[in-house]
Amino acid sequence: MDAHAIDAWFRLLEWSPADPSWSQRRKATWAWRKFKKARQWARVLRLVPFVRMIAIGNALGYGNCSPESDIDLVIVTAPRRVWTVRLFVVALLRLFRQRPGEHDVDAICPSFFLTTEAMDLEPLQIGNSPLSTLHSPLPPDPYLLWWTTQLTVLYDKAGTYDAFWRANEQWVRRWLPDAQPRAAHPRLCASNSPTLSVGDSWVGSAVERWCRRFQERRFSSEVRSLANRDSRVVLTDRMLKFHTNDRRQEYRDRWLEHLCT
């Protein structure tokens, strides 16, 4: 992508380095408040067995938020433990009433879980696009592209983020050749120690299957109807993605309109 296409994308998201200084300061204040809360919760959630990485996604990942914005978390787990981790995480957040609908300001929304075996996000790109070709100079899913490059890492165990970047580097650099992995900010990142280390013997495959059945029975009708139809809602043993209000196609279409103006 050229500079014009990149500028059009940030104008679409209502964020730009050229924003007035007062606007930048206001967004930075909101973002820092949310970052601090996210770091506090990362220190708690890192103790959940089998958690390998915790990161902030969506607009907050690059400091573009409003006071009402949720704190969207991306959580990477050990293989074959994604349902177990989600059950623990959701239970903790519900216990302290931190989920959207339970907490009015700075709610924690863990809407994306994936295992270390499913860190390549290229298959999640939206289809049915005139840009869905290797020969197009523009990405078919600009939101996912930027989302992948703008994660803010809060907890990283055993180089999981580096592995995440390597899994996505090839397709990301197809359109952003200068893209680089983001170093975790030392004031935001939760320390790797102390951690609770629990072996596979503690939570085995039988418990993982039970966790899946337990949660599936409690999913909303909307989640059930959208599950695995496309990449909006994904429910597998390697990935749990709950983006029922997925606006990627809308963003892509509006971006193309911006490019034409």
C-alpha positions, -999 to 999 in steps of 0.1 A, spaced: 0 0 0 12 35 -7 11 65 17 -22 77 3 -40 44 11 -26 44 46 -36 80 53 -71 72 40 -74 43 64 -65 64 94 -88 92 83 -116 66 82 -108 55 118 -107 92 128 -71 90 140 -41 106 125 -7 120 137 -20 152 121 -48 154 146 -50 187 166 -28 184 198 -59 188 220 -75 158 203 -44 137 206 -40 145 244 -77 137 250 -74 103 233 -41 96 250 -57 103 284 -86 80 278 -63 53 264 -38 55 293 -66 50 318 -78 19 300 -42 6 295 -36 8 333 -68 -12 340 -59 -37 313 -24 -42 328 -40 -48 362 -62 -75 348 -34 -90 328 -16 -96 361 -46 -116 373 -54 -134 341 -18 -145 335 -22 -168 365 -49 -188 346 -34 -221 336 -23 -225 300 -23 -187 292 6 -179 269 -1 -143 258 -25 -115 266 -28 -84 243 -51 -55 237 -67 -54 203 -89 -32 181 -87 7 183 -73 8 218 -43 -12 206 -30 20 190 -45 45 214 -76 55 195 -105 52 218 -135 70 233 -144 71 270 -171 44 264 -148 20 246 -144 -15 260 -110 -31 266 -108 -58 240 -84 -86 250 -68 -112 228 -57 -143 247 -34 -170 233 -35 -204 250 -16 -237 250 -28 -262 225 -60 -281 233 -68 -258 262 -87 -229 247 -121 -238 261 -106 -243 296 -89 -210 295 -120 -191 284 -141 -206 311 -116 -195 338 -112 -160 323 -150 -154 319 -157 -167 354 -131 -143 369 -145 -113 350 -181 -122 359 -172 -126 395 -159 -90 396 -186 -77 372 -161 -65 346 -177 -77 314 -197 -55 290 -232 -50 303 -219 -55 339 -195 -26 340 -204 8 325 -169 22 320 -138 3 308 -154 -31 306 -132 -60 298 -142 -79 267 -122 -111 260 -137 -118 226 -109 -136 209 -90 -167 221 -67 -188 200 -41 -215 207 -5 -214 197 -13 -237 169 -38 -212 153 -19 -179 153 -19 -175 115 -48 -151 110 -47 -149 72 -75 -174 68 -98 -150 88 -97 -124 60 -132 -115 47 -140 -128 13 -163 -117 -16 -140 -88 -22 -129 -73 -55 -95 -70 -38 -93 -108 -30 -63 -115 -52 -26 -118 -47 -21 -93 -75 -41 -65 -59 -20 -36 -44 -47 -33 -17 -55 -57 11 -89 -75 9 -93 -70 47 -76 -38 58 -91 -39 93 -76 -74 100 -43 -63 85 -40 -33 108 -55 -52 138 -27 -78 134 1 -52 134 -13 -30 162 -18 -55 191 -5 -41 224 11 -70 243 4 -71 281 17 -106 289 41 -127 268 53 -161 279 82 -179 263 83 -157 232 47 -163 222 43 -129 206 74 -135 184 59 -167 173 26 -149 165 44 -123 144 63 -150 125 30 -168 118 16 -136 102 47 -118 89 45 -131 53 9 -121 45 12 -88 65 43 -77 46 26 -85 13 8 -51 18 29 -35 45 65 -44 36 79 -22 64 57 -36 92 76 -46 123 66 -64 155 56 -41 183 78 -42 214 59 -44 247 59 -11 266 77 -18 299 51 3 318 22 -17 303 35 -52 302 27 -75 331 57 -93 345 63 -130 336 68 -138 373 54 -150 395 32 -173 375 11 -203 384 25 -233 366 1 -262 362 9 -293 342 -13 -311 317 -22 -336 343 -42 -310 362 -66 -302 334 -68 -330 308 -86 -336 276 -117 -348 295 -120 -315 314 -114 -296 282 -143 -314 265 -165 -307 296 -156 -270 294 -167 -269 258 -200 -285 264 -207 -263 295 -200 -231 275 -218 -241 243 -250 -247 262 -248 -211 274 -241 -193 241 -267 -169 229 -289 -178 199 -270 -151 179 -237 -168 185 -250 -202 177 -266 -190 145 -233 -173 133 -209 -200 145 -185 -211 118 -206 -197 90 -177 -173 82 -149 -157 102 -171 -134 123 -178 -161 149 -155 -191 151 -160 -219 176 -134 -247 173 -109 -264 196 -82 -240 183 -100 -207 181 -129 -189 198 -139 -157 181 -170 -138 192 -172 -108 169 -210 -109 163 -209 -72 153 -181 -76 128 -178 -44 108 -148 -53 87 -167 -53 54 -182 -19 62 -148 -5 70 -133 -19 38 -161 -4 17 -158 30 33 -121 29 29 -124 23 -8 -147 53 -10 -121 74 8 -95 64 -17 -117 76 -45 -122 110 -30 
